Amino acid sequence: MPLNTRSIAVGIAVTGFFAIAIIGWSSGLSPFTCCKRALLGAAAVYIAGVCAVKVINAILMSAIINHQIRRQQEENNAGRD
């Protein structure tokens, strides 16, 4: 079963938002600048997260399909003996 792309990406984006905001705040930037940068960073992290989870889902589905194919081939070979 594939991973839920949206919920994972949102969690990563929220964490990224706060991380970027805290880094900006600790650097002495104004709150508005921190917010803008954190919002843009969260959007970028969300897009990267969606892409990463989709790649992981593709790898997982490929592995599941290959496992099922091997299992069926083994069952067919065992039935012939």
Contact map, one row per residue, 1 for C-alpha under 8 A:
111000000000000000000000000000000000000000000000000000000000100000000000000000000
111100000000000000000000000000000000000000000000000000001001100000000000000000000
111110000000000000000000000000000000000000000000000010001000000000000000000000000
011111110000000000000000000000000000000000000000000000000000000000000000000000000
001111111000000000000000000000000000000000000000010011000000000000000000000000000
000111111100000000000000000000000000000000000000010000000000000000000000000000000
000111111110000000000000000000000000000000000000000000000000000000000000000000000
000111111111000000000000000000000000000000000000110010000000000000000000000000000
000011111111100000000000000000000000000000001110110010000000000000000000000000000
000001111111110000000000000000000000000000000100000000000000000000000000000000000
000000111111111000000000000000000000000000000000000000000000000000000000000000000
000000011111111100000000000000000000000000001100100000000000000000000000000000000
000000001111111110000000000000000000000001101100100000000000000000000000000000000
000000000111111111000000000000000000000001000000000000000000000000000000000000000
000000000011111111100000000000000000000000000000000000000000000000000000000000000
000000000001111111110000000000000000010011001000000000000000000000000000000000000
000000000000111111111000000000000000011011000000000000000000000000000000000000000
000000000000011111111100000000000000010000000000000000000000000000000000000000000
000000000000001111111110000000000000010000000000000000000000000000000000000000000
000000000000000111111111000000000100110010000000000000000000000000000000000000000
000000000000000011111111100000000110110000000000000000000000000000000000000000000
000000000000000001111111110000000000000000000000000000000000000000000000000000000
000000000000000000111111111000000000000000000000000000000000000000000000000000000
000000000000000000011111111110000100000000000000000000000000000000000000000000000
000000000000000000001111111111100100000000000000000000000000000000000000000000000
000000000000000000000111111110000000000000000000000000000000000000000000000000000
000000000000000000000011111110000000000000000000000000000000000000000000000000000
000000000000000000000001111111000000000000000000000000000000000000000000000000000
000000000000000000000001111111101100000000000000000000000000000000000000000000000
000000000000000000000000100111111100000000000000000000000000000000000000000000000
000000000000000000000000100011111110000000000000000000000000000000000000000000000
000000000000000000000000000001111111000000000000000000000000000000000000000000000
000000000000000000000000000011111111100000000000000000000000000000000000000000000
000000000000000000011001100011111111110000000000000000000000000000000000000000000
000000000000000000001000000000111111111000000000000000000000000000000000000000000
000000000000000000000000000000011111111100000000000000000000000000000000000000000
000000000000000000011000000000001111111110000000000000000000000000000000000000000
000000000000000111111000000000000111111111000000000000000000000000000000000000000
000000000000000010000000000000000011111111100000000000000000000000000000000000000
000000000000000000000000000000000001111111110000000000000000000000000000000000000
000000000000000110010000000000000000111111111000000000000000000000000000000000000
000000000000110110000000000000000000011111111100000000000000000000000000000000000
000000000000100000000000000000000000001111111110000000000000000000000000000000000
000000000000000000000000000000000000000111111111000000000000000000000000000000000
000000001001100100000000000000000000000011111111100000000000000000000000000000000
000000001101100000000000000000000000000001111111110000000000000000000000000000000
000000001000000000000000000000000000000000111111111000000000000000000000000000000
000000000000000000000000000000000000000000011111111100000000000000000000000000000
000000011001100000000000000000000000000000001111111110000000000000000000000000000
000011011000000000000000000000000000000000000111111111000000000000000000000000000
000000000000000000000000000000000000000000000011111111100000000000000000000000000
000000000000000000000000000000000000000000000001111111110000000000000000000000000
001010011000000000000000000000000000000000000000111111111000000000000000000000000
000010000000000000000000000000000000000000000000011111111100000000000000000000000
000000000000000000000000000000000000000000000000001111111110000000000000000000000
000000000000000000000000000000000000000000000000000111111111000000000000000000000
011000000000000000000000000000000000000000000000000011111111100000000000000000000
000000000000000000000000000000000000000000000000000001111111110000000000000000000
000000000000000000000000000000000000000000000000000000111111111000000000000000000
010000000000000000000000000000000000000000000000000000011111111100000000000000000
110000000000000000000000000000000000000000000000000000001111111110000000000000000
000000000000000000000000000000000000000000000000000000000111111111000000000000000
000000000000000000000000000000000000000000000000000000000011111111100000000000000
000000000000000000000000000000000000000000000000000000000001111111110000000000000
000000000000000000000000000000000000000000000000000000000000111111111000000000000
000000000000000000000000000000000000000000000000000000000000011111111100000000000
000000000000000000000000000000000000000000000000000000000000001111111110000000000
000000000000000000000000000000000000000000000000000000000000000111111111000000000
000000000000000000000000000000000000000000000000000000000000000011111111100000000
000000000000000000000000000000000000000000000000000000000000000001111111110000000
000000000000000000000000000000000000000000000000000000000000000000111111111000000
000000000000000000000000000000000000000000000000000000000000000000011111111100000
000000000000000000000000000000000000000000000000000000000000000000001111111110000
000000000000000000000000000000000000000000000000000000000000000000000111111111000
000000000000000000000000000000000000000000000000000000000000000000000011111111100
000000000000000000000000000000000000000000000000000000000000000000000001111111110
000000000000000000000000000000000000000000000000000000000000000000000000111111111
000000000000000000000000000000000000000000000000000000000000000000000000011111111
000000000000000000000000000000000000000000000000000000000000000000000000001111111
000000000000000000000000000000000000000000000000000000000000000000000000000111111
000000000000000000000000000000000000000000000000000000000000000000000000000011111
